[in-house]
Structure formats: structure tokens, C-alpha cells
Amino acid sequence: MNHVHTNQWNLDAVRPGNHPVKEQVMELLFQVGEMKSLLEHGMNINEAVDVTKRVQDLYTQVFHMDEYIFCIASENVLDGEAQDLMARTSQLKAKMDTLLHVYGQCLAQMTEEEWKSFIESKEIAGSERYLKEQRRKVKDQLAPEMETVINALSVHGFSGWEDQYGQEYARLTVPVKSEEGTEYISFDKAYILGMLSNDRNKREEIAVSLTKVCRENEDRFASIFNHFAGFRNELYRLRGWTNPLKEMFEQNRISEASVTTMMDTLHAHTSLLHRFLERKAVLTGVDKLSWFDVYAPTFTSKTALTYEEAADIVIGQFTRFSEKLGQFASTAFEKGWIDAEPTDHKRHGAFCASFPDAKESRVMLSFTGNYNDVVTIAHELGHAYHNSLLHEQPGFSHKVGTGLAETASTFAENLVLDAAIDLAKTEEDRLSLLEMKITNGLKYTTFIPAKFEFEAAFYKQRMNGKLSAGEIVQLMEKTERDWFNDSLEEVNTHNWMSIPHFFNTEKAFYNLPYTIGYLFSNGVYSLYQKEKGTFPERYDQLLTSSGNQSMEELSIGFLKEELGTDFWETSIRPLEEAIEKYLEETERYS
């Protein structure tokens, strides 16, 4: 038994500096502004390497500070002081974005001879991809003074709407009946309770309450969504970007052709979703499922896990992969890197924060004692392990596309979930875990792609004016039906209100990268199954290189495959095999 001292994290070890955080933010604002003023006069080629190191150091400090403040604010989303710090760090990030743009202008002004000499300098090795991107971005953006104005206004515009969404969502409460009477609980807690309850009547009852709350608040959230998307659309228009997905492709370092092929392949396999849901309806005892049945387990593990037991499972499976990964997980549990205690006002969902200056990470989730939580811990620690390898690289190479970031986390999920299925002691436990694997896979291959197509359609229509709440609801119903077809009685037409990824300023079309990462990870995991002895070292090399290569480059260099139809077909196969196994083994229950 591993000794997990606490299920609350220790933020003191990653606190940036000893002065009050507000003062440190102001000092960073000054330093960033000073460096910006310096670079506005140009950059001497003889000083380029030194200036790059200084800009990179500021970039790392700002990132570290932002992650720290985000963690503080996530402990209690209603904490006014923390929200004030969030507003200040939004201003700091905007200033840093402006500095990076001015720095990019300096890179763009280099002659080809100067650029060649600079980019080949051994002092900047490992940051080449990022620096090339910064030099190229200058051609895609407005003049520095215009970008400066946009970044300044975004604090109270773009970022302001993101903050407003977070606060409005945190205030939503849902009436839920209990033995003591009617209790008003947070929207997120009600959603989880409703989706995972074993009692279908309870699920339906809570779903009705959730929908009622959404309808009562849909106009306000539609207004936020419209303003948020309107800002992004207008920014793209000013920059002359005709493809609204351009930023998403660049952020994830993946080509439009690869994503288009991936989506076509996923559309061709929607029958997997329909067949699974049809069997699940039979097992549930209804003619057709509804949206509140999708995540509810048909088979339920009788095992209620303690946090200590969850730690044992994760550490054990990570260690089976490699001693290095297992020891990393032990450190995370024992040194207070994980905040797992459920509280009323902590940020909903789960995340992993990276602290490059401390070379550590922090993970937040709400642990309730089921296997889903164990998989979530593994997922977030997969991110943390990835961070630990990137922390040894130059600061600019820490910037990894979300698709690649999700590769490490999904790989860690597979390590834990597949082993748990194989080691299950009862048929009920095994079918429960198999169903969890399928539901998780379908989330990435159908649920998320449907949200992506909804979001893309919303942004396209938003170019012609604001959409009413009713129009947004109708749009979500249409795109959901395109994927679910007739396999659900009702779809969740208000799901756009409860997905924070739709309201993320830093990552455009933030949902789809999870699908990209899941499928790419499946390809990596397949290689691991074939070459377990030599794989861990190669896996570390892949993650270490992820900050300095595109997904296509990593796929060809590491997997010896292009990201074409054959690759995506291979990546879907593990899910297809799991569904076939599930259908075969549940035949006698139907």
C-alpha cells in the first residue's frame, strides 16, 4: 500500500517568488513592457541570441504565474480576490502576446543570411520550431501597433467574456430531490449525478431540471457566446484570415488535410456508435436511449475505491510500463501534486497545470471513488509526465499543440484502463470497465467531433450576425443528429452552455484536439503493444520532441506512417474491437 499523505495539493512549492502575487504580476508587467520598448527599436543581430533568451525567460515566468493564479482561482471560483488576480494575469498575458509579436517582427526583419546564422545557433537548439512560427506569423498578423491595441482591448473584451462565462456558469444551481427534500446544487454536480445514476427515473428527473435551468438562462449565455465568437471572427477578418480554422490547425501543428481525412474516417464509422447505443438500449430496457442515458453504466462495478487504492492502481500500472513513469506517479501522490477532494466551489472538470520554473505540475479533479476517477487521474498525470520531460527543454519548446498534449494523457489512460479490464475479478467489473473504455472512445470519436462541427457551423453563421438562443439550440440539435442519427430519442440541445472549451480564448476550437490526441495516441499505443521492451525510451523521445515538431513529422519519424486514411483507420480499430467484444459478451443479457 502506498502512503498518500493528502488529497489536497501543495501550491507553496510552486509559488512564484516570495512577494505578494499582485506585486509580482505588476513587476512582470513592467519587465515585459520594458523589453517591448527595447525591441521596438529593432534587434541587433549580434544580440539576437541573448535577447531570445531574455524573451524566453519572460515567457516562462508569465506562463508559470498564469498557471499559479489559475490554480488559486480554481480552488474557489467564487473567490473575488482570486478573480481579480485572474483579470490581472489576463492583462499580463495580453502584454506578453504583444511582446512576442514585436519580437516576431524583429525575427522577420532579419536577412536570409542573418536568419540562417541565427536559427542554426547551438544556443537556441530545441526552439527552432517556435521561432520559425513566430517569424512566419508576422506575415499573418496586423502591424505591431494594431496587434498591441487588440491585445489591450481583449482584456476587457475577449478575455472578459471568457471570465464572464466562468462566473455565470459557477452561479448556476439545479434543484435536485433527495430524502431530505429539494436541494440546490451546482450545475456540474447535478450533471454528473444525473448522467451517472443507476436509476433511470432519477437520471430523467435531473435531466428535466437541468434543461429547465438551461432554458431559464439560455438568453444570457447566448449573448456571451455571441460576443465571444464575434470578437474572434472580427479579429480573423481584420487579419485577412479567410479560414476560421486556420488558428486551430497552427496551434495543433497539424495540416488541414490530415484533419479533413480524420473527420471523413470518423463519419464513415458512426455505425459503431449506433450499434453500441442500440445494444445499450436493450440492456437498459427501453426502446431508445436519451441523452441522459449515454454515460450511465449498464454494468456497475461493485467496488468503491478509496483514494489510496486509486493511487495503488495508477502507480502499479505506470510502473509496469517503466520504473521511471511509476516513480513519477509516486512522487505526484506523495508530494501533494494532486487536489482531489470534492468541494462545492472548486472548478468543475479536471486539469493539469505546468510550473516550468519549479519543474513540477499540479492536478485538480473531484475524486468520488469510481474507476472513472482513476482513469481521470491517469489522464492528468500523463500530462504531468509530459510536462516533466518538456521542463528539461528550452522554454519556447514547452508550447505543444493540444493534440500532442492529449496524446500523452490518453496513452496513460490506456495503460490503466486496459490493465484494469484484464485484471477484473468478476464479469460485472470487467463489462463495466469495457463499457467505460467504449464510452470514453466514443466521446473522442463521435461526441467531440459533433461538438466541433457545431462550433464551426456557429462561427460561420455568426459572421452574418448574432444567433438567438433558439437558433443556437436548433443548430446543436442538427449537428448532434448528424452523428447520433436516430439512435437517441432526445439529444442535449443545451450542451453548448456547459462546455467551457467553447469559451477558451487561448485555444481555438478547443474540443477537436482531444480527438486528434486520442487517435494519435492509439497509434502510439499499438506500437507499444508490439515493442514493449524497447518502447519506454522511444516514448520519452517522442514526448521530448513534441515541442519542436509537427504531428506529421512525429508520425513519419516515430510511427513510420503518414496521417492518412490508413493511419486513422488503424487508430479507430481498438475501439471497434472493444465494441465487437462488448456486443458478443452482452448477447446473452439482451
Sequence and secondary structure as in RCSB ss.txt:
>XXXX:A:sequence
MNHVHTNQWNLDAVRPGNHPVKEQVMELLFQVGEMKSLLEHGMNINEAVDVTKRVQDLYTQVFHMDEYIFCIASE
NVLDGEAQDLMARTSQLKAKMDTLLHVYGQCLAQMTEEEWKSFIESKEIAGSERYLKEQRRKVKDQLAPEMETVI
NALSVHGFSGWEDQYGQEYARLTVPVKSEEGTEYISFDKAYILGMLSNDRNKREEIAVSLTKVCRENEDRFASIF
NHFAGFRNELYRLRGWTNPLKEMFEQNRISEASVTTMMDTLHAHTSLLHRFLERKAVLTGVDKLSWFDVYAPTFT
SKTALTYEEAADIVIGQFTRFSEKLGQFASTAFEKGWIDAEPTDHKRHGAFCASFPDAKESRVMLSFTGNYNDVV
TIAHELGHAYHNSLLHEQPGFSHKVGTGLAETASTFAENLVLDAAIDLAKTEEDRLSLLEMKITNGLKYTTFIPA
KFEFEAAFYKQRMNGKLSAGEIVQLMEKTERDWFNDSLEEVNTHNWMSIPHFFNTEKAFYNLPYTIGYLFSNGVY
SLYQKEKGTFPERYDQLLTSSGNQSMEELSIGFLKEELGTDFWETSIRPLEEAIEKYLEETERYS
>XXXX:A:secstr
      SS   GGG  SSS HHHHHHHHHHHHHHHHHHHTT   GGGHHHHHHHHHHHHHHHHHHHHHHHHHHHH
 TT HHHHHHHHHHHHHHHHHHHHHHHHHHHHHTS HHHHHHHHT GGGTT HHHHHHHHHHHHHS  HHHHHHH
HHHHTTTHHHHHHHHHHHHHH EEEEEETTEEEEEEHHHHHHHHHH S HHHHHHHHHHHHHHHHHHHHHHHHHH
HHHHHHHHHHHHHHT   TTHHHHHHTT  HHHHHHHHHHHHTTHHHHHHHHHHHHHHHTSSSB GGGSSS SS 
      HHHHHHHHHHHHHHH HHHHHHHHHHHHTT EE    TTS SS EEEEETTTTEEEEE    SSHHHHH
HHHHHHHHHHHHHHHTTS GGGG   HHHHHHHHHHHHHHHHHHHHHH SSHHHHHHHHHHHHHHHHIIIIIHHH
HHHHHHHHHHHHTTS   HHHHHHHHHHHHHHHHTTSBS   TTGGGG GGGG SSSTTTTHHHHHHHHHHHHHH
HHHHH TTTHHHHHHHHHHHTTSS HHHHIIIIIS  SSHHHHHHHHHHHHHHHHHHHHHTGGG 
